Amino acid sequence: MADDVFKALADPTRRRILDELTERNGQTLFEICARLTTRHGLGLSRQAVSQHLAVLEAAGLVVTRRQGRYKFHDLNTEPLEHIVSRWLGPKTPTTPKTPESAP
């Protein structure tokens, strides 16, 4: 699963989509496309943005919910939290032993 997350984060457009969802969660495809165009100057088609969202959803970084005829996209940070806790988990004090610190 971590491989999917890193693959999803490797693309700058997908990172921008995540940035937009961080700033305002629960956006439709139309809203995401509009924000990418106006704020970042990206003239991507809706199909291209939809494909990026599919990669993010497969990695678990985006979850969708339907409300009537609208589909809303929400940021899910849980996969990132797993990665962070893997490498930046609880710190244990470790002091390397050097000849000067030996009793």
All heavy atoms as an XYZ file, in Angstrom:
814
protein
N       0.818     -1.191      0.000
C       0.000      0.000      0.000
C       0.863      1.257      0.000
O       0.516      2.235     -0.631
C      -0.924     -0.015      1.204
C      -1.748      1.220      1.292
S      -3.275      0.843      2.094
C      -3.956      2.451      2.163
N       1.982      1.238      0.694
C       2.864      2.408      0.715
C       3.381      2.716     -0.678
O       3.561      3.886     -1.020
C       4.016      2.195      1.680
N       3.593      1.671     -1.503
C       4.050      1.907     -2.869
C       3.035      2.720     -3.653
O       3.408      3.614     -4.420
C       4.325      0.579     -3.583
C       5.538     -0.136     -3.031
O       6.398      0.529     -2.407
O       5.630     -1.357     -3.221
N       1.735      2.428     -3.459
C       0.687      3.189     -4.135
C       0.682      4.645     -3.685
O       0.468      5.547     -4.487
C      -0.683      2.571     -3.868
C      -0.866      1.214     -4.518
O      -0.138      0.917     -5.485
O      -1.718      0.450     -4.043
N       0.926      4.863     -2.413
C       0.956      6.231     -1.888
C       2.119      6.998     -2.494
O       1.947      8.137     -2.952
C       1.044      6.228     -0.345
C       1.243      7.638      0.191
C      -0.190      5.597      0.265
N       3.293      6.391     -2.534
C       4.451      7.082     -3.115
C       4.259      7.330     -4.603
O       4.636      8.380     -5.115
C       5.730      6.288     -2.862
C       6.200      6.373     -1.441
C       6.285      5.237     -0.660
C       6.541      7.582     -0.868
C       6.705      5.304      0.656
C       6.966      7.671      0.447
C       7.039      6.526      1.206
N       3.651      6.363     -5.305
C       3.362      6.551     -6.732
C       2.410      7.724     -6.918
O       2.603      8.559     -7.805
C       2.758      5.282     -7.321
C       2.352      5.423     -8.766
C       1.618      4.183     -9.265
C       1.035      4.448    -10.636
N       0.123      3.412    -11.061
N       1.383      7.791     -6.086
C       0.409      8.873     -6.188
C       1.046     10.231     -5.896
O       0.744     11.226     -6.554
C      -0.752      8.618     -5.233
N       1.941     10.268     -4.917
C       2.581     11.531     -4.534
C       3.695     11.957     -5.488
O       4.157     13.094     -5.422
C       3.142     11.417     -3.119
C       2.118     11.243     -2.010
C       2.809     10.997     -0.681
C       1.196     12.444     -1.931
N       4.120     11.054     -6.362
C       5.230     11.363     -7.267
C       4.851     12.400     -8.317
O       5.727     13.095     -8.833
C       5.709     10.083     -7.956
N       3.589     12.531     -8.619
C       3.156     13.451     -9.667
C       2.795     14.816     -9.082
O       1.998     14.904     -8.148
C       1.941     12.863    -10.384
C       1.543     13.683    -11.580
O       0.780     14.655    -11.398
O       2.006     13.359    -12.691
N       3.352     15.896     -9.633
C       3.071     17.228     -9.082
C       1.602     17.648     -9.212
O       1.097     18.365     -8.351
C       3.984     18.162     -9.876
C       4.458     17.391    -11.039
C       4.328     15.946    -10.720
N       0.925     17.192    -10.246
C      -0.493     17.534    -10.386
C      -1.308     16.899     -9.273
O      -2.188     17.540     -8.687
C      -1.027     17.070    -11.756
O      -0.266     17.716    -12.782
C      -2.494     17.418    -11.923
N      -1.002     15.653     -8.932
C      -1.730     14.998     -7.850
C      -1.439     15.670     -6.510
O      -2.326     15.779     -5.659
C      -1.395     13.507     -7.812
C      -2.003     12.773     -9.004
C      -1.952     11.283     -8.853
N      -0.660     10.703     -9.132
C      -0.277     10.257    -10.322
N      -1.079     10.337    -11.359
N       0.911      9.724    -10.480
N      -0.203     16.130     -6.323
C       0.102     16.861     -5.083
C      -0.687     18.165     -5.020
O      -1.154     18.566     -3.950
C       1.606     17.113     -4.971
C       2.407     15.838     -4.735
C       3.832     16.115     -4.321
N       4.568     16.953     -5.230
C       5.336     16.510     -6.236
N       5.458     15.212     -6.457
N       5.989     17.356     -7.007
N      -0.868     18.821     -6.153
C      -1.669     20.053     -6.169
C      -3.133     19.755     -5.847
O      -3.788     20.532     -5.157
C      -1.540     20.745     -7.524
C      -0.209     21.420     -7.699
C      -0.185     22.312     -8.922
N       1.108     22.953     -9.022
C       1.954     22.758    -10.019
N       1.643     21.950    -11.008
N       3.112     23.381    -10.045
N      -3.634     18.642     -6.365
C      -5.010     18.246     -6.041
C      -5.146     18.033     -4.538
O      -6.111     18.493     -3.911
C      -5.416     16.984     -6.828
C      -5.541     17.313     -8.323
C      -6.718     16.405     -6.291
C      -5.718     16.102     -9.217
N      -4.176     17.354     -3.939
C      -4.213     17.139     -2.487
C      -4.126     18.463     -1.738
O      -4.798     18.654     -0.718
C      -3.088     16.201     -2.056
C      -3.213     14.753     -2.527
C      -1.977     13.958     -2.128
C      -4.470     14.108     -1.988
N      -3.300     19.391     -2.239
C      -3.219     20.717     -1.618
C      -4.576     21.413     -1.648
O      -4.986     22.029     -0.662
C      -2.184     21.587     -2.332
C      -0.756     21.163     -2.057
O      -0.519     20.455     -1.061
O       0.132     21.531     -2.868
N      -5.254     21.306     -2.776
C      -6.568     21.941     -2.892
C      -7.583     21.295     -1.957
O      -8.419     21.982     -1.374
C      -7.064     21.896     -4.345
C      -6.273     22.777     -5.285
C      -6.270     24.233     -4.871
O      -7.298     24.734     -4.381
O      -5.213     24.888     -5.027
N      -7.520     19.979     -1.815
C      -8.438     19.302     -0.896
C      -8.086     19.596      0.558
O      -8.965     19.587      1.419
C      -8.447     17.792     -1.153
C      -9.098     17.362     -2.469
C      -8.922     15.871     -2.681
C     -10.564     17.756     -2.500
N      -6.818     19.863      0.830
C      -6.420     20.254      2.185
C      -7.020     21.613      2.525
O      -7.527     21.823      3.623
C      -4.885     20.323      2.304
O      -4.351     19.040      2.025
C      -4.446     20.771      3.676
N      -6.983     22.501      1.558
C      -7.500     23.842      1.778
C      -9.027     23.859      1.861
O      -9.609     24.591      2.661
C      -7.042     24.777      0.662
C      -7.332     26.223      0.954
C      -6.661     27.132     -0.045
O      -5.446     26.988     -0.247
O      -7.368     27.968     -0.615
N      -9.658     23.044      1.019
C     -11.130     22.991      1.018
C     -11.561     21.576      0.665
O     -11.540     21.174     -0.492
C     -11.696     23.988      0.015
C     -13.192     24.097      0.117
C     -13.723     25.276     -0.697
N     -15.092     24.979     -1.042
C     -15.469     24.474     -2.206
N     -14.598     24.246     -3.147
N     -16.731     24.210     -2.435
N     -11.936     20.823      1.659
C     -12.304     19.426      1.503
C     -13.705     19.307      0.903
O     -14.512     20.224      0.996
C     -12.257     18.727      2.865
C     -11.770     17.310      2.778
O     -11.323     16.833      1.737
N     -11.840     16.607      3.880
N     -14.010     18.161      0.299
C     -15.353     17.896     -0.194
C     -15.691     18.607     -1.482
O     -16.775     19.171     -1.618
N     -14.790     18.578     -2.449
C     -15.028     19.251     -3.720
C     -15.482     18.267     -4.792
O     -15.118     17.100     -4.782
C     -13.751     19.933     -4.209
C     -13.256     21.042     -3.312
C     -12.039     21.708     -3.900
O     -12.077     22.200     -5.020
N     -10.952     21.705     -3.144
N     -16.249     18.786     -5.745
C     -16.643     17.994     -6.902
C     -15.523     18.059     -7.942
O     -14.596     18.882     -7.833
C     -17.939     18.535     -7.537
O     -17.685     19.856     -8.033
C     -19.087     18.545     -6.543
N     -15.618     17.215     -8.943
C     -14.641     17.223    -10.030
C     -14.592     18.593    -10.695
O     -13.515     19.126    -10.976
C     -14.983     16.131    -11.055
C     -14.126     16.072    -12.314
C     -12.669     15.797    -11.965
C     -14.660     15.014    -13.262
N     -15.751     19.190    -10.931
C     -15.811     20.508    -11.548
C     -15.070     21.550    -10.709
O     -14.315     22.360    -11.232
C     -17.272     20.935    -11.752
C     -17.420     22.311    -12.316
C     -17.230     22.543    -13.673
C     -17.718     23.379    -11.498
C     -17.351     23.829    -14.198
C     -17.842     24.658    -12.005
C     -17.656     24.883    -13.368
N     -15.284     21.524     -9.407
C     -14.620     22.490     -8.525
C     -13.107     22.299     -8.522
O     -12.355     23.278     -8.550
C     -15.157     22.361     -7.097
C     -16.599     22.802     -6.947
C     -17.176     22.455     -5.596
O     -17.012     21.305     -5.139
O     -17.798     23.354     -4.996
N     -12.664     21.050     -8.489
C     -11.216     20.779     -8.500
C     -10.605     21.275     -9.806
O      -9.556     21.931     -9.801
C     -10.945     19.277     -8.283
C     -11.364     18.864     -6.866
C      -9.470     18.955     -8.520
C     -11.378     17.369     -6.635
N     -11.268     21.000    -10.926
C     -10.763     21.468    -12.222
C     -10.670     22.990    -12.263
O      -9.675     23.553    -12.738
C     -11.670     20.979    -13.355
S     -11.597     19.221    -13.673
N     -11.708     23.656    -11.759
C     -11.720     25.123    -11.755
C     -10.596     25.686    -10.897
O      -9.912     26.641    -11.293
C     -13.076     25.626    -11.264
N     -10.370     25.100     -9.738
C      -9.310     25.589     -8.851
C      -7.928     25.348     -9.445
O      -7.024     26.172     -9.301
C      -9.439     24.955     -7.466
C     -10.652     25.489     -6.694
C     -10.852     24.761     -5.397
N      -9.829     25.084     -4.420
C      -9.995     25.937     -3.415
N     -11.141     26.559     -3.264
N      -9.029     26.146     -2.557
N      -7.742     24.196    -10.091
C      -6.445     23.924    -10.720
C      -6.174     24.905    -11.851
O      -5.029     25.325    -12.057
C      -6.393     22.479    -11.247
C      -6.334     21.382    -10.195
C      -6.430     20.013    -10.854
C      -5.068     21.482     -9.364
N      -7.213     25.297    -12.574
C      -7.052     26.244    -13.674
C      -6.787     27.649    -13.156
O      -5.843     28.314    -13.592
C      -8.308     26.247    -14.566
O      -8.497     24.931    -15.091
C      -8.149     27.221    -15.719
N      -7.601     28.114    -12.216
C      -7.479     29.498    -11.761
C      -6.288     29.729    -10.839
O      -5.642     30.767    -10.923
C      -8.765     29.966    -11.039
O      -9.032     29.097     -9.948
C      -9.942     29.968    -11.990
N      -5.985     28.782     -9.984
C      -4.931     28.994     -9.002
C      -3.560     28.532     -9.462
O      -2.546     29.025     -8.977
C      -5.297     28.307     -7.693
C      -6.624     28.863     -7.138
C      -6.987     28.243     -5.866
N      -6.230     28.949     -4.833
C      -6.022     28.479     -3.631
N      -6.498     27.312     -3.292
N      -5.344     29.164     -2.750
N      -3.520     27.538    -10.349
C      -2.230     26.967    -10.746
C      -1.975     27.060    -12.244
O      -0.928     26.630    -12.719
C      -2.150     25.496    -10.313
C      -2.339     25.299     -8.845
N      -1.351     25.576     -7.918
C      -3.414     24.884     -8.127
C      -1.800     25.319     -6.699
N      -3.055     24.903     -6.795
N      -2.932     27.559    -12.991
C      -2.756     27.701    -14.435
C      -2.704     26.379    -15.187
O      -2.158     26.314    -16.284
N      -3.265     25.342    -14.603
C      -3.267     24.030    -15.259
C      -4.540     23.886    -16.078
O      -5.636     23.893    -15.537
C      -3.189     22.903    -14.227
C      -1.931     22.842    -13.377
C      -2.060     21.748    -12.333
C      -0.726     22.586    -14.252
N      -4.385     23.740    -17.378
C      -5.536     23.585    -18.256
C      -5.783     22.125    -18.572
O      -5.748     21.725    -19.727
N      -6.044     21.337    -17.544
C      -6.281     19.909    -17.733
C      -7.745     19.654    -18.042
O      -8.626     20.359    -17.550
C      -5.902     19.136    -16.464
C      -4.450     19.228    -16.011
C      -4.292     18.598    -14.643
C      -3.561     18.528    -17.014
N      -7.993     18.616    -18.823
C      -9.371     18.222    -19.090
C      -9.962     17.567    -17.840
O      -9.233     17.118    -16.953
C      -9.426     17.249    -20.267
O      -8.809     16.020    -19.912
N     -11.283     17.499    -17.799
C     -11.930     16.829    -16.672
C     -11.542     15.362    -16.623
O     -11.399     14.790    -15.551
C     -13.445     16.966    -16.766
C     -13.913     18.360    -16.432
C     -15.405     18.467    -16.352
N     -16.069     17.683    -17.379
C     -17.350     17.357    -17.357
N     -18.099     17.737    -16.363
N     -17.888     16.654    -18.319
N     -11.356     14.754    -17.801
C     -10.964     13.351    -17.845
C      -9.581     13.153    -17.239
O      -9.341     12.171    -16.532
C     -10.988     12.826    -19.295
C     -12.367     12.714    -19.879
C     -12.920     14.052    -20.380
O     -12.201     15.046    -20.446
N     -14.200     14.086    -20.700
N      -8.659     14.068    -17.508
C      -7.302     13.961    -16.953
C      -7.333     14.104    -15.436
O      -6.687     13.331    -14.713
C      -6.390     15.020    -17.574
N      -8.089     15.070    -14.935
C      -8.195     15.262    -13.486
C      -8.878     14.053    -12.859
O      -8.471     13.587    -11.786
C      -8.943     16.572    -13.150
C      -9.169     16.708    -11.651
C      -8.170     17.771    -13.684
N      -9.868     13.511    -13.541
C     -10.558     12.322    -13.046
C      -9.605     11.137    -12.938
O      -9.666     10.364    -11.981
C     -11.719     11.984    -13.978
O     -12.422     10.869    -13.516
N      -8.701     11.000    -13.895
C      -7.700      9.921    -13.833
C      -6.743     10.131    -12.668
O      -6.378      9.170    -11.978
C      -6.942      9.820    -15.154
C      -7.785      9.269    -16.276
C      -7.064      9.283    -17.609
O      -6.025      9.921    -17.766
N      -7.635      8.584    -18.580
N      -6.327     11.366    -12.432
C      -5.461     11.660    -11.287
C      -6.189     11.331     -9.983
O      -5.610     10.758     -9.063
C      -5.033     13.128    -11.291
C      -3.962     13.447    -12.282
N      -2.705     12.891    -12.238
C      -3.963     14.286    -13.352
C      -1.972     13.362    -13.224
N      -2.711     14.210    -13.914
N      -7.459     11.695     -9.910
C      -8.248     11.389     -8.711
C      -8.394      9.886     -8.506
O      -8.372      9.405     -7.370
C      -9.623     12.045     -8.799
C      -9.647     13.556     -8.562
C     -10.981     14.145     -8.995
C      -9.352     13.884     -7.113
N      -8.470      9.133     -9.597
C      -8.573      7.671     -9.493
C      -7.304      7.083     -8.889
O      -7.361      6.154     -8.067
C      -8.856      7.064    -10.856
N      -6.147      7.616     -9.260
C      -4.873      7.152     -8.698
C      -4.822      7.484     -7.213
O      -4.418      6.658     -6.385
C      -3.670      7.765     -9.451
C      -2.360      7.442     -8.759
C      -3.648      7.284    -10.899
N      -5.243      8.696     -6.861
C      -5.252      9.106     -5.454
C      -6.238      8.258     -4.644
O      -5.958      7.887     -3.511
C      -5.609     10.588     -5.341
C      -4.560     11.566     -5.865
C      -5.139     12.972     -5.978
C      -3.333     11.552     -4.989
N      -7.361      7.923     -5.250
C      -8.350      7.088     -4.563
C      -7.832      5.665     -4.393
O      -8.010      5.057     -3.327
C      -9.662      7.089     -5.339
C     -10.806      6.477     -4.593
C     -12.141      6.645     -5.292
O     -12.206      7.269     -6.370
O     -13.129      6.146     -4.735
N      -7.145      5.134     -5.407
C      -6.582      3.784     -5.305
C      -5.529      3.712     -4.207
O      -5.366      2.678     -3.555
C      -5.983      3.366     -6.645
N      -4.818      4.810     -3.979
C      -3.806      4.865     -2.926
C      -4.431      5.129     -1.558
O      -3.732      5.092     -0.544
C      -2.782      5.953     -3.239
N      -5.715      5.417     -1.523
C      -6.395      5.676     -0.260
C      -6.273      7.110      0.225
O      -6.699      7.424      1.332
N      -5.707      7.984     -0.597
C      -5.516      9.373     -0.190
C      -6.759     10.226     -0.406
O      -6.877     11.305      0.166
C      -4.329      9.983     -0.950
C      -2.973      9.384     -0.609
C      -1.916      9.834     -1.593
C      -2.578      9.743      0.804
N      -7.648      9.753     -1.246
C      -8.902     10.455     -1.510
C     -10.035      9.444     -1.378
O      -9.932      8.320     -1.859
C      -8.905     11.083     -2.931
C     -10.284     11.588     -3.303
C      -7.896     12.215     -3.019
N     -11.080      9.846     -0.700
C     -12.294      9.038     -0.612
C     -13.433      9.852     -1.222
O     -13.424     11.079     -1.167
C     -12.633      8.626      0.835
C     -11.603      7.664      1.380
C     -12.743      9.829      1.737
N     -14.367      9.139     -1.830
C     -15.482      9.823     -2.475
C     -16.781      9.460     -1.789
O     -16.902      8.412     -1.169
C     -15.568      9.448     -3.966
O     -15.744      8.044     -4.081
C     -14.326      9.880     -4.714
N     -17.719     10.376     -1.917
C     -19.062     10.137     -1.407
C     -20.048     10.765     -2.379
O     -19.773     11.803     -2.967
C     -19.234     10.711     -0.002
C     -18.967     12.187      0.110
C     -19.016     12.686      1.559
N     -18.371     13.973      1.654
C     -18.951     15.133      1.394
N     -20.218     15.165      1.027
N     -18.286     16.273      1.505
N     -21.136     10.073     -2.568
C     -22.179     10.570     -3.465
C     -23.285     11.215     -2.649
O     -23.683     10.718     -1.601
C     -22.742      9.452     -4.304
C     -21.775      8.996     -5.362
C     -22.544      8.476     -6.565
N     -21.621      8.163     -7.643
C     -21.344      8.982     -8.637
N     -21.913     10.157     -8.697
N     -20.513      8.636     -9.579
N     -23.740     12.331     -3.167
C     -24.844     13.045     -2.547
C     -25.734     13.514     -3.700
O     -25.388     14.456     -4.410
C     -24.318     14.219     -1.734
C     -25.319     14.807     -0.785
C     -24.646     15.817      0.138
O     -23.422     15.906      0.213
N     -25.459     16.572      0.829
N     -26.828     12.801     -3.889
C     -27.668     13.095     -5.050
C     -26.915     12.750     -6.312
O     -26.361     11.664     -6.446
N     -26.846     13.679     -7.229
C     -26.115     13.412     -8.469
C     -24.676     13.915     -8.418
O     -23.954     13.861     -9.406
C     -26.852     14.006     -9.658
C     -27.014     15.492     -9.590
C     -27.807     15.997    -10.755
N     -27.162     17.179    -11.280
C     -27.577     17.856    -12.307
N     -28.648     17.465    -12.942
N     -26.945     18.923    -12.713
N     -24.239     14.404     -7.284
C     -22.887     14.923     -7.136
C     -21.979     13.918     -6.445
O     -22.400     13.177     -5.558
C     -22.895     16.232     -6.328
C     -23.650     17.334     -7.027
C     -24.943     17.676     -6.624
C     -23.089     18.016     -8.097
C     -25.641     18.673     -7.270
C     -23.785     19.017     -8.751
C     -25.062     19.341     -8.339
O     -25.759     20.321     -8.984
N     -20.729     13.942     -6.841
C     -19.707     13.093     -6.228
C     -18.672     14.024     -5.602
O     -18.052     14.829     -6.292
C     -19.063     12.209     -7.299
C     -18.039     11.240     -6.772
C     -17.513     10.384     -7.919
C     -16.489      9.393     -7.464
N     -15.965      8.604     -8.606
N     -18.502     13.902     -4.301
C     -17.582     14.764     -3.570
C     -16.314     13.994     -3.237
O     -16.362     12.806     -2.920
C     -18.241     15.282     -2.286
C     -19.406     16.190     -2.555
C     -20.698     15.687     -2.597
C     -19.207     17.530     -2.788
C     -21.779     16.506     -2.854
C     -20.280     18.372     -3.044
C     -21.571     17.857     -3.078
N     -15.199     14.699     -3.292
C     -13.884     14.105     -3.016
C     -13.353     14.684     -1.711
O     -13.306     15.899     -1.541
C     -12.916     14.422     -4.163
C     -13.403     13.903     -5.479
N     -14.290     14.606     -6.277
C     -13.146     12.749     -6.129
C     -14.541     13.899     -7.357
N     -13.861     12.775     -7.299
N     -12.954     13.789     -0.821
C     -12.430     14.185      0.485
C     -11.027     13.635      0.674
O     -10.722     12.518      0.235
C     -13.327     13.654      1.607
C     -14.707     14.271      1.580
O     -14.813     15.497      1.745
O     -15.685     13.516      1.388
N     -10.199     14.412      1.332
C      -8.833     13.996      1.641
C      -8.849     12.987      2.782
O      -9.561     13.161      3.764
C      -8.011     15.228      2.037
C      -6.560     14.997      2.431
C      -5.759     14.481      1.249
C      -5.966     16.284      2.956
N      -8.060     11.940      2.633
C      -7.887     10.940      3.689
C      -6.396     10.877      4.017
O      -5.593     10.415      3.205
C      -8.396      9.571      3.231
C      -8.212      8.514      4.285
O      -8.178      8.809      5.472
N      -8.095      7.279      3.857
N      -6.021     11.322      5.189
C      -4.599     11.377      5.551
C      -4.103     10.111      6.235
O      -2.922     10.009      6.556
C      -4.329     12.577      6.478
O      -5.128     12.449      7.643
C      -4.613     13.886      5.769
N      -4.969      9.147      6.436
C      -4.574      7.929      7.157
C      -3.379      7.208      6.520
O      -2.458      6.811      7.242
C      -5.766      6.989      7.278
C      -5.517      5.839      8.225
C      -6.776      5.020      8.438
O      -7.829      5.616      8.698
O      -6.680      3.787      8.343
N      -3.337      7.036      5.177
C      -2.154      6.379      4.607
C      -0.856      7.146      4.876
O       0.196      6.547      5.086
C      -2.453      6.325      3.105
C      -3.931      6.397      3.006
C      -4.362      7.255      4.156
N      -0.935      8.464      4.904
C       0.250      9.265      5.206
C       0.662      9.104      6.661
O       1.850      9.076      6.977
C      -0.010     10.744      4.898
C      -0.254     11.074      3.429
C      -0.664     12.531      3.290
C       0.960     10.759      2.597
N      -0.328      8.990      7.542
C      -0.038      8.808      8.959
C       0.682      7.487      9.205
O       1.581      7.416     10.041
C      -1.325      8.886      9.767
C      -1.937     10.271      9.777
C      -3.350     10.319     10.307
O      -3.860      9.271     10.766
O      -3.960     11.389     10.242
N       0.322      6.449      8.452
C       1.010      5.159      8.581
C       2.478      5.286      8.171
O       3.362      4.733      8.830
C       0.331      4.087      7.736
C      -0.980      3.632      8.277
N      -1.100      3.018      9.501
C      -2.230      3.714      7.770
C      -2.371      2.738      9.713
N      -3.076      3.158      8.685
N       2.719      6.024      7.089
C       4.095      6.197      6.619
C       4.894      7.020      7.616
O       6.033      6.681      7.951
C       4.103      6.853      5.224
C       3.543      5.860      4.204
C       5.505      7.292      4.832
C       3.299      6.440      2.838
N       4.294      8.085      8.110
C       4.986      8.943      9.074
C       5.304      8.167     10.346
O       6.422      8.235     10.866
C       4.142     10.201      9.382
C       4.687     10.939     10.582
C       4.103     11.106      8.174
N       4.343      7.409     10.828
C       4.602      6.666     12.063
C       5.631      5.563     11.852
O       6.329      5.176     12.779
C       3.301      6.085     12.621
O       2.780      5.106     11.751
N       5.744      5.093     10.616
C       6.735      4.055     10.319
C       8.154      4.592     10.489
O       9.009      3.930     11.067
C       6.516      3.561      8.884
C       7.509      2.538      8.417
C       7.159      2.109      7.016
N       8.194      1.270      6.443
C       8.142      0.816      5.211
N       7.133      1.122      4.433
N       9.116      0.067      4.756
N       8.399      5.780      9.958
C       9.757      6.312     10.010
C       9.969      7.386     11.064
O      11.090      7.623     11.505
C      10.157      6.872      8.645
C      10.484      5.791      7.674
C      11.371      4.768      7.854
C       9.926      5.583      6.387
N      11.398      3.955      6.751
C      10.514      4.438      5.822
C       8.978      6.269      5.637
C      10.205      3.969      4.572
C       8.665      5.789      4.385
C       9.273      4.655      3.864
N       8.913      8.028     11.461
C       9.046      9.087     12.461
C       8.283      8.730     13.725
O       7.755      9.583     14.411
C       8.531     10.419     11.900
C       9.218     10.932     10.651
C       8.562     12.208     10.180
C      10.701     11.143     10.887
N       8.231      7.452     14.008
C       7.509      6.954     15.171
C       8.109      7.452     16.466
O       8.944      8.356     16.486
N       7.713      6.846     17.559
C       8.219      7.300     18.855
C       9.740      7.190     18.912
O      10.310      6.173     18.530
C       7.557      6.369     19.858
C       6.863      5.316     19.083
C       6.839      5.713     17.650
N      10.339      8.253     19.361
C      11.800      8.273     19.442
C      12.248      7.671     20.758
O      11.712      7.984     21.806
C      12.321      9.694     19.314
C      12.078     10.270     17.949
C      12.767     11.590     17.806
C      12.565     12.091     16.399
N      13.385     13.219     16.090
N      13.235      6.837     20.651
C      13.844      6.285     21.853
C      15.235      6.884     21.959
O      15.948      6.995     20.967
C      13.941      4.748     21.779
O      14.659      4.393     20.604
C      12.557      4.127     21.737
N      15.604      7.284     23.133
C      16.933      7.909     23.271
C      18.033      6.873     23.011
O      18.134      5.881     23.707
C      16.949      8.416     24.703
C      15.875      7.679     25.417
C      14.892      7.214     24.380
N      18.761      7.136     21.968
C      19.912      6.277     21.665
C      21.132      7.159     21.555
O      21.160      8.108     20.788
C      19.708      5.506     20.344
O      19.453      6.447     19.298
C      18.544      4.543     20.432
N      22.089      6.860     22.346
C      23.333      7.598     22.316
C      24.420      6.647     21.823
O      24.631      5.604     22.407
C      23.706      8.108     23.719
O      22.580      8.812     24.250
C      24.922      8.989     23.692
N      25.046      7.036     20.724
C      26.097      6.148     20.233
C      27.256      6.091     21.222
O      27.631      7.093     21.827
C      26.525      6.799     18.912
C      26.028      8.193     18.962
C      24.871      8.223     19.920
N      27.754      4.908     21.419
C      28.874      4.735     22.354
C      30.177      5.073     21.645
O      30.480      4.537     20.594
C      28.900      3.310     22.879
C      27.685      3.011     23.717
C      27.857      1.741     24.463
C      26.616      1.551     25.327
N      26.787      0.645     26.374
N      30.872      5.968     22.234
C      32.181      6.355     21.700
C      33.206      6.019     22.777
O      32.892      5.885     23.949
C      32.228      7.868     21.404
O      31.976      8.582     22.594
C      31.199      8.248     20.344
N      34.447      5.879     22.391
C      35.484      5.565     23.389
C      35.544      6.593     24.518
O      35.828      6.253     25.649
C      36.780      5.556     22.598
C      36.361      5.344     21.168
C      34.980      5.890     21.046
N      35.209      7.849     24.208
C      35.274      8.891     25.246
C      34.133      8.736     26.258
O      34.270      9.127     27.395
C      35.178     10.297     24.619
C      36.356     10.650     23.744
C      36.193     10.146     22.302
O      35.065      9.942     21.838
O      37.206      9.910     21.652
N      32.979      8.189     25.824
C      31.842      8.086     26.747
C      31.843      6.784     27.529
O      31.007      6.598     28.398
C      30.532      8.225     25.962
O      30.383      7.140     25.075
N      32.746      5.882     27.234
C      32.796      4.604     27.964
C      33.332      4.847     29.371
O      34.225      5.659     29.567
C      33.689      3.611     27.230
N      32.792      4.134     30.397
C      33.244      4.344     31.773
C      34.641      3.839     32.005
O      35.208      3.012     31.499
C      32.254      3.593     32.623
C      31.408      2.774     31.714
C      31.683      3.216     30.336
